Amino acid sequence: MTTRRVPVALMLALAVLVGGCGKADDRERPPTRATAEAPRYVAVGREIGIDRVTYCGSKKKDHLLESTGSGAAFVDLDGDGHDDVFVLNGWALTDERDDGDARAIALKAPYAFYRNRGDGTFEERAEAAGLTGQGAWGCAVAAGDIDDDGDLDLYVACFGRNQLFRNLGQGVFEEIAESAGVADDGWGGGAAFFDADGDGDLDLYLSNYVVADVDDVLRAKRSLLYRGQAQVMVGPFGLEGGEDRFYRNRGDGTFEEVSDKVGLKDLGLGFGLGVLAADFDLDGDLDLYVANDSNPNYLYRNDGSGRFEDVAVVSGAAFSNDGAAQAGMGVETADFDGDGVLDIFVTHFAQDSSTLYRGEPGLFFSDVSSRSGVGWATFIPLSWGTLALDFDQDGDQDLLIANGHIYPQVVDLDGGQTYRQQNQLLRNDGGQFTDASAAAGADFLLAGSYRALAWGDLDGDLDPDLVLTRIDESPVVLRYDGGRTDRWLVVAAAPSPYPSWIGARIEVTVKGATQTRVILSGGSFASQSCLRAVFGLGDATEADRVVIRFPGGRSREYEKVPGGRVLRVPRPE
């Protein structure tokens, strides 16, 4: 392992320290808010131009496909330094049936590509960008530079043939899944790019959820009795699990499916959803975690050569503390308790707590949901997308969770369940969590049946804004207001997210306490956040030390890094 230390004077010359994602000029950093205002989230979607409805089947929801919603990406897709918003879409189905007892397809809704104008407003340009989806039912999205040309490409896991959009530059795309070898035709639940074998290019893991075709969806009927009171959609139990796929990048932007060759054969056929890749055992290579709905989760350990072994059961990350397989939906990883080891958070179904797995040395995990406070806070809602973000700038990672039920019929049941639910903010205090959702503001608590959750920067002011998708409604866009600009530190790749940036582990030390984040392709649920890391600095305005550990063992180190800026990190040498 090599470490490159850069003193602050040289760092200021080499690593671009600017506000947001703008030009490389220190004079353009955001103005500091000298007086700390209580932070909150404010809904701004309609006023900035992000307002297209995302469709997910019929109103009554007869098939499981109508429950999972649409994914979203909050990343800079045209290379202008401003985060854009890309939202997938599904189909609208009728509740009425024809003589053959099948519902009809009322609309195949297009994807939306909202280009950031640079002033905090957006214009919809999916057709001009080649990102309408051509009638596909899009489920999940992941981003990465598959051909190392400096532009972010997009993989969309669909119900049906998947899509790979190669970025031709300036936010114009061509769909190449078939020629690239990744046009899987299952029902994609999630995806992530990462360099599995250390050869310098991004490989691709695809989780597949359930085996189904269009006819199954159109003819489906609600035949499951939920809590003895209402007929609801069947699944995932009673349906066949889809087979996950692993595609190795040949080095020219095309891929070969090699799951069986590298130990990633999906032998359990779990109902795969959330996916992320990170170096959980600190051996320099990227391991893989997959959340499975109602089945044991997978944790694949990388042996350093790009071969994997599923160690989830032995590690303690497959089941809950009581030995149960849970309804794994969304996934996130961060060091929540500051001990230097990555933890894993997985969201679950209603009336079953989401799970916080505390990482321990040697690639072991323990379920600390109950004693950390996470269990009590998350028991009632049905949870999907999730992010670790320092909402209150106190120097540790809080948890944000998108909630929403899958059965519209729950509103008619006893027990207090609702279809449209409120999102949650769990405030972290040294690894102990309390529900602080009200502190995030009334707009954060706007009820909906939420799914995807991604963060980025709407307006170049460094703080973490949010995009959330909802079933059969337009996305909710939440702008972060308040806080102090000089107490944020953002770490980003320069000049753009190069392949080895995916999976990089970033450690920021302030007054002896170290925060750790990982740059993720995919993650959350069906979502892609911007490929940066944002850190709150507590009551400081400077980080004592920033270390970036790249996959493969190389690293960069910076000292005395001022807050209120973006630290841009060049490729490792």
C-alpha positions in Angstrom: 0.0 0.0 0.0 1.3 3.5 -0.9 0.2 6.7 0.7 0.7 10.1 -0.8 0.7 12.9 1.8 0.0 16.4 0.5 0.5 19.4 2.7 -2.3 22.0 2.6 -0.4 24.6 0.4 0.2 22.1 -2.3 -3.2 20.5 -1.8 -4.8 23.8 -2.6 -3.0 23.9 -5.9 -3.5 20.3 -6.9 -6.9 19.4 -5.5 -9.6 21.9 -6.6 -11.3 23.5 -3.6 -14.5 25.0 -4.8 -18.1 25.4 -3.8 -20.4 22.7 -5.1 -19.3 21.2 -8.4 -18.4 24.4 -10.2 -15.3 25.8 -11.8 -11.8 25.3 -10.3 -11.7 28.7 -8.7 -11.5 29.2 -4.9 -13.3 32.6 -5.4 -16.5 30.8 -6.5 -17.0 28.8 -3.3 -20.4 29.3 -1.7 -20.7 32.2 0.7 -20.4 31.0 4.3 -23.6 31.2 6.4 -21.9 32.6 9.6 -24.9 32.1 11.8 -26.1 28.5 12.1 -29.8 28.2 11.3 -31.6 25.0 12.2 -31.5 22.8 9.1 -34.6 21.5 7.5 -35.8 20.1 4.1 -38.0 22.2 1.9 -40.0 20.7 -1.0 -39.1 22.5 -4.3 -39.8 19.9 -7.0 -42.6 21.7 -8.9 -41.1 25.2 -8.7 -37.8 23.9 -10.2 -39.4 21.8 -12.9 -39.2 18.2 -11.6 -42.9 17.1 -11.7 -43.5 14.1 -14.0 -45.7 11.4 -12.5 -44.1 7.9 -12.1 -46.6 5.2 -12.8 -46.6 1.7 -11.3 -49.5 -0.4 -12.6 -53.1 0.0 -11.6 -54.7 1.6 -8.6 -55.7 -1.7 -6.9 -52.2 -3.3 -7.4 -52.9 -6.9 -8.4 -49.3 -8.0 -9.1 -46.1 -7.7 -7.1 -44.5 -5.7 -9.9 -46.9 -2.9 -9.1 -45.3 -2.5 -5.6 -41.6 -1.8 -6.3 -41.8 1.7 -7.9 -39.3 3.6 -10.0 -35.6 4.3 -9.4 -33.8 7.6 -9.7 -30.3 9.0 -10.1 -29.0 12.3 -8.8 -25.7 12.7 -10.7 -24.0 15.0 -13.1 -24.8 13.4 -16.5 -23.7 16.1 -18.9 -20.4 16.9 -17.3 -21.1 20.6 -16.6 -20.4 20.3 -12.9 -24.1 20.4 -11.8 -26.1 17.4 -10.6 -28.9 16.3 -12.8 -31.9 14.2 -12.0 -32.8 11.0 -13.9 -36.1 9.3 -13.0 -37.3 5.9 -14.3 -40.9 5.1 -15.0 -43.2 2.2 -15.4 -46.6 1.5 -17.0 -50.1 2.5 -16.1 -52.5 -0.5 -16.1 -56.3 -0.5 -16.0 -58.2 -2.2 -13.2 -60.9 -3.2 -15.7 -60.4 -6.6 -17.5 -61.2 -7.8 -21.0 -63.0 -10.9 -22.0 -59.8 -12.9 -21.6 -59.6 -11.7 -18.0 -56.5 -9.5 -18.6 -56.0 -5.9 -17.7 -54.8 -3.5 -20.3 -51.7 -1.4 -20.6 -53.0 2.2 -20.5 -49.6 3.9 -20.8 -46.0 3.1 -21.1 -44.6 6.2 -19.4 -41.2 7.6 -20.5 -38.3 8.2 -18.3 -37.4 11.8 -17.3 -34.0 13.5 -17.6 -34.0 16.8 -15.7 -31.0 18.8 -16.7 -29.7 21.2 -14.1 -29.4 24.6 -15.7 -26.9 25.7 -13.1 -29.2 28.1 -11.3 -31.1 25.6 -9.3 -33.8 25.0 -11.9 -34.2 22.1 -14.3 -35.4 21.4 -17.9 -36.7 18.0 -19.0 -34.5 16.7 -21.9 -35.0 12.9 -22.0 -35.8 12.8 -25.7 -32.9 15.0 -26.7 -30.6 13.0 -24.5 -31.8 9.6 -25.7 -33.1 8.6 -22.3 -36.8 8.2 -22.8 -36.5 4.4 -22.2 -38.5 3.5 -25.3 -41.5 2.1 -23.3 -39.5 0.0 -20.9 -40.6 -0.6 -17.3 -37.6 0.8 -15.5 -36.9 -0.5 -12.0 -33.4 0.4 -10.7 -30.4 2.5 -11.9 -26.7 2.5 -11.3 -24.0 4.8 -12.7 -20.3 4.4 -13.6 -17.8 5.2 -16.3 -17.6 1.8 -18.1 -15.1 2.9 -20.8 -13.0 5.4 -18.8 -13.8 8.3 -21.2 -14.7 10.7 -18.4 -18.5 10.5 -18.8 -20.9 8.6 -16.5 -22.8 5.8 -18.1 -26.1 4.4 -16.8 -27.4 0.9 -16.3 -31.1 0.4 -15.9 -32.5 -2.8 -14.5 -36.0 -3.3 -16.0 -38.9 -5.6 -15.9 -37.9 -7.2 -19.2 -34.8 -6.3 -21.2 -32.3 -4.2 -19.3 -30.7 -1.1 -20.7 -27.1 0.2 -20.8 -26.9 3.9 -21.8 -23.4 4.9 -22.9 -22.7 8.6 -22.5 -21.4 10.1 -25.7 -20.6 13.4 -24.0 -22.5 16.4 -22.9 -25.4 14.3 -21.7 -26.3 12.5 -24.9 -26.7 8.7 -24.7 -27.0 5.7 -26.9 -28.5 2.4 -25.6 -26.0 -0.5 -26.1 -27.1 -3.2 -23.7 -27.4 -5.9 -26.5 -24.1 -5.2 -28.1 -22.4 -4.8 -24.7 -23.7 -8.2 -23.5 -25.8 -7.0 -20.5 -29.3 -7.1 -21.9 -30.7 -9.5 -19.3 -34.4 -9.9 -19.7 -35.5 -10.8 -16.2 -37.0 -8.5 -13.6 -34.1 -6.5 -12.3 -34.2 -5.5 -8.6 -30.9 -3.6 -8.3 -27.4 -3.1 -9.8 -24.0 -1.8 -9.0 -20.8 -1.2 -10.9 -17.5 -1.9 -9.2 -14.0 -3.2 -10.1 -14.2 -6.8 -8.9 -10.9 -8.1 -10.2 -8.6 -5.0 -9.8 -8.0 -4.6 -13.6 -9.0 -0.9 -13.6 -12.4 -1.1 -15.2 -15.9 -1.4 -13.8 -17.7 -4.7 -13.7 -21.4 -5.1 -13.1 -23.6 -7.0 -10.6 -27.3 -7.3 -11.3 -29.8 -8.6 -8.7 -32.9 -10.1 -10.2 -36.1 -10.1 -8.1 -38.8 -12.5 -9.3 -39.5 -14.5 -12.4 -42.6 -13.1 -14.2 -43.7 -12.1 -17.7 -46.1 -9.5 -19.0 -49.0 -12.0 -19.2 -48.5 -12.9 -15.6 -48.8 -9.2 -14.6 -51.8 -8.5 -16.7 -53.7 -11.6 -15.5 -52.7 -11.4 -11.9 -55.4 -11.2 -9.2 -55.1 -10.4 -5.5 -55.4 -13.8 -3.9 -53.3 -13.5 -0.7 -55.2 -12.9 2.5 -53.2 -10.3 4.5 -53.6 -10.4 8.3 -56.8 -12.3 7.8 -58.6 -9.2 6.6 -57.9 -8.2 2.9 -57.1 -9.7 -0.4 -53.8 -8.4 -1.6 -51.1 -9.2 -4.3 -49.1 -12.4 -4.0 -45.4 -12.4 -3.4 -42.6 -12.8 -3.1 -43.4 -16.1 -1.4 -45.3 -18.2 -3.9 -43.3 -16.9 -6.8 -39.9 -18.0 -8.3 -36.9 -16.0 -7.4 -34.9 -14.5 -10.2 -31.2 -15.4 -10.8 -28.6 -12.7 -10.2 -25.9 -12.0 -12.8 -22.3 -10.9 -12.7 -20.8 -9.3 -15.8 -17.0 -8.8 -16.2 -15.9 -5.8 -18.2 -13.6 -6.9 -21.0 -11.9 -3.6 -20.9 -13.5 -2.2 -24.0 -16.9 -1.4 -22.5 -18.4 -4.8 -23.4 -19.1 -7.5 -20.8 -19.2 -11.2 -20.4 -21.4 -13.1 -17.9 -19.1 -15.0 -15.6 -21.1 -15.5 -12.4 -20.4 -19.2 -12.1 -16.6 -18.8 -12.9 -16.0 -16.3 -10.1 -18.2 -17.7 -7.3 -21.2 -15.4 -7.8 -23.6 -18.0 -9.0 -27.0 -17.3 -7.4 -27.5 -20.7 -5.9 -30.2 -19.6 -3.5 -32.3 -17.7 -6.1 -33.1 -15.1 -3.5 -35.5 -12.3 -4.2 -32.7 -9.8 -4.9 -33.1 -6.1 -4.4 -30.5 -3.7 -2.9 -26.8 -4.1 -3.9 -23.6 -2.4 -2.8 -19.9 -3.1 -3.1 -17.4 -2.0 -0.4 -14.1 -3.2 1.2 -15.7 -4.6 4.4 -12.6 -6.6 5.5 -10.0 -3.8 4.7 -7.9 -6.1 2.5 -7.8 -3.7 -0.4 -10.5 -5.3 -2.7 -14.2 -4.8 -3.0 -16.7 -7.2 -1.4 -20.3 -7.4 -2.3 -23.6 -7.3 -0.3 -27.0 -8.1 -1.6 -30.3 -7.6 0.3 -32.8 -10.3 -0.5 -36.5 -10.0 0.2 -37.7 -12.7 2.5 -34.5 -14.7 2.0 -31.1 -14.7 3.6 -28.9 -11.8 2.4 -25.7 -12.5 0.5 -22.2 -11.2 1.6 -19.6 -12.2 -1.0 -16.0 -11.9 0.2 -13.5 -11.1 -2.6 -10.2 -13.1 -2.3 -8.3 -10.4 -4.2 -8.3 -12.0 -7.6 -11.9 -11.3 -8.4 -13.2 -14.6 -7.0 -15.9 -14.6 -4.4 -17.3 -16.7 -1.6 -20.6 -16.2 0.1 -19.8 -15.7 3.8 -23.1 -14.1 4.9 -24.2 -16.8 7.3 -20.8 -17.2 9.0 -20.3 -13.4 9.2 -23.7 -12.7 10.8 -25.0 -10.5 8.0 -27.5 -12.9 6.5 -30.2 -13.0 9.2 -31.6 -10.9 12.0 -30.5 -11.4 15.6 -33.2 -14.0 16.1 -32.2 -16.0 13.1 -34.9 -14.8 10.7 -34.6 -13.9 7.1 -36.1 -10.5 6.6 -37.6 -8.6 3.7 -34.4 -6.9 2.5 -35.2 -3.8 0.4 -32.6 -1.0 0.6 -29.0 -1.0 1.7 -26.4 1.5 3.0 -23.0 1.2 4.5 -21.0 3.7 6.7 -19.1 3.6 10.0 -22.0 4.7 12.2 -20.2 4.2 15.6 -16.8 5.6 14.6 -14.8 2.4 15.4 -13.2 2.3 11.9 -15.2 -0.7 10.7 -18.0 -0.4 8.1 -21.5 -1.2 9.3 -24.4 -2.2 7.1 -28.0 -1.0 7.3 -30.9 -2.9 5.6 -34.5 -1.7 5.3 -37.4 -4.1 5.8 -41.2 -4.7 5.6 -43.9 -3.2 7.9 -44.1 -4.4 11.5 -40.5 -5.8 11.3 -37.6 -3.6 12.2 -34.9 -2.5 9.8 -31.6 -4.0 10.7 -28.3 -2.4 11.6 -25.4 -4.8 11.4 -22.4 -3.5 13.4 -19.1 -4.4 11.6 -16.4 -6.1 13.6 -12.8 -6.9 12.7 -12.4 -10.1 10.6 -15.5 -9.6 8.5 -18.0 -10.3 11.2 -21.3 -8.5 11.9 -23.7 -8.3 14.9 -27.3 -7.2 14.8 -27.4 -4.1 17.0 -30.8 -2.9 15.9 -32.5 -3.1 19.3 -29.7 -1.7 21.5 -28.9 1.1 19.0 -32.5 2.4 18.9 -32.9 1.6 15.2 -35.3 -1.4 15.9 -37.9 0.6 17.8 -37.9 3.5 15.4 -38.3 1.4 12.3 -40.8 -1.3 13.4 -44.0 0.2 12.1 -43.3 1.6 8.6 -42.5 -0.3 5.4 -39.1 1.0 4.4 -37.2 1.2 1.1 -34.5 3.7 0.1 -32.0 4.7 2.7 -29.0 7.1 3.1 -26.3 7.8 5.7 -26.0 11.6 5.8 -24.9 14.0 8.6 -28.1 16.0 8.7 -27.2 18.1 11.8 -23.5 18.6 10.9 -22.4 17.1 14.3 -19.7 14.8 12.9 -21.5 11.5 12.6 -23.8 9.9 10.0 -27.5 10.0 10.6 -30.0 7.7 8.7 -32.6 8.8 6.3 -35.3 6.3 5.3 -38.0 6.4 2.6 -41.2 4.7 3.6 -44.4 3.5 1.9 -46.6 0.4 2.0 -47.2 -1.9 -1.0 -50.9 -2.7 -0.3 -53.4 0.1 -0.9 -55.9 -2.1 0.9 -54.1 -1.6 4.3 -56.1 1.6 4.8 -59.2 -0.5 5.4 -57.6 -2.8 8.0 -57.3 -2.7 11.7 -53.9 -2.0 13.2 -53.1 1.6 12.1 -51.2 0.8 8.9 -51.3 3.4 6.1 -50.4 3.1 2.4 -49.0 6.6 2.2 -46.4 7.0 5.0 -44.0 9.5 6.3 -40.2 9.4 5.8 -37.8 9.2 8.7 -34.7 10.8 10.0 -32.8 8.9 12.7 -30.3 11.1 14.5 -27.0 9.4 15.4 -25.3 10.1 18.7 -22.2 7.9 18.9 -24.0 4.9 17.4 -27.3 5.4 19.2 -30.2 6.5 17.2 -33.4 8.5 18.0 -36.2 9.4 15.7 -35.8 13.1 14.8 -38.0 13.2 11.8 -39.9 16.3 12.9 -36.6 18.3 13.0 -36.3 17.8 9.2 -39.4 19.9 8.6 -43.0 19.5 7.5 -42.1 18.9 3.8 -39.9 15.9 4.8 -42.9 14.4 6.6 -45.2 14.7 3.5 -46.9 11.4 3.2 -46.5 9.2 0.2 -45.8 5.6 -0.9 -42.0 6.3 -1.3 -39.4 4.1 -2.9 -36.1 5.5 -4.3 -34.0 7.9 -2.2 -30.9 9.6 -3.6 -28.9 12.7 -2.7 -27.0 15.3 -4.7 -26.6 19.1 -4.8 -29.4 21.1 -6.5 -27.8 24.5 -6.2 -24.1 24.2 -5.6 -24.1 25.1 -1.9 -22.5 21.9 -0.7 -25.3 20.6 1.5 -27.1 17.3 0.7 -30.4 17.8 -1.2 -32.7 14.8 -1.8 -34.8 13.2 -4.5 -37.4 10.6 -3.6 -39.8 8.7 -5.9 -43.4 7.9 -5.1 -45.8 5.3 -6.4 -48.2 7.0 -9.0 -47.1 10.5 -8.0 -44.4 12.9 -9.0 -41.0 12.7 -7.2 -40.5 14.8 -4.1 -37.4 17.0 -4.3 -36.2 18.3 -0.9 -33.7 21.2 -0.7 -31.6 21.3 2.4 -31.9 24.8 4.0 -29.9 26.0 7.1 -26.8 24.8 8.7 -23.4 26.4 8.1 -21.6 26.1 4.8 -18.1 26.3 6.4 -18.9 23.2 8.4 -19.4 21.0 5.3 -16.6 19.2 3.6 -17.3 17.5 0.3 -14.8 15.1 -1.3 -15.0 14.4 -5.0 -13.1 12.9 -7.9 -11.2 15.2 -10.3 -11.9 16.0 -12.9 -14.8 13.4 -13.0 -15.6 10.1 -11.3 -13.0 7.8 -12.8 -13.4 4.0 -12.4 -11.2 3.6 -9.4 -13.2 6.2 -7.5 -16.1 3.7 -7.2 -15.6 1.9 -3.9 -13.1 4.4 -2.5 -13.1 4.6 1.3 -12.9 8.2 2.6 -11.9 9.0 6.1 -12.2 12.5 7.6 -10.7 13.2 11.0 -11.7 16.2 13.1 -10.5 16.7 16.6 -9.5 13.0 17.0 -12.8 11.5 15.7 -12.9 9.9 12.3 -15.9 9.6 10.0 -15.8 7.0 7.2 -17.9 6.8 3.9 -17.6 4.8 0.7 -18.3 5.9 -2.8 -21.1 3.7 -4.1 -22.5 2.8 -7.5 -26.1 1.8 -6.8 -27.0 1.3 -3.1 -30.1 2.7 -1.3 -33.1 1.2 -3.1 -33.1 1.3 -6.9 -31.1 4.6 -6.7 -27.9 6.3 -7.6 -26.6 9.2 -5.6 -24.0 11.6 -6.7 -20.5 10.1 -6.6 -19.2 12.4 -3.8 -19.0 12.2 0.0 -20.2 14.9 2.2 -19.1 15.3 5.8 -20.3 17.5 8.7 -17.4 19.0 10.7 -19.2 19.4 14.0 -18.2 22.7 15.6 -14.9 22.9 13.5 -14.3 24.6 10.2 -11.4 22.4 9.2 -10.6 18.7 8.9 -7.3 17.7 10.5 -6.8 14.9 8.0 -8.5 13.4 5.0 -7.5 10.0 3.7 -8.8 8.4 0.5 -8.2 4.6 0.2 -8.7 3.3 -3.3 -9.5 -0.2 -4.2 -6.2 -2.1 -4.7 -4.4 -0.4 -1.8 -3.3 3.0 -3.1 -4.2 6.1 -1.1 -4.0 9.8 -0.9 -3.8 11.9 2.2 -4.4 15.6 2.9 -3.9 17.6 6.1 -5.6 20.7 7.4 -8.4 20.8 4.9 -10.7 23.8 5.2 -14.4 23.3 5.3 -16.9 25.1 3.0 -15.4 23.6 -0.1 -15.0 20.6 -2.3 -11.8 18.7 -2.0 -11.2 17.3 -5.5 -9.0 14.2 -5.6 -7.0 13.2 -8.7 -6.5 9.6 -9.8 -4.1 7.6 -7.6 -0.7 7.3 -9.1 
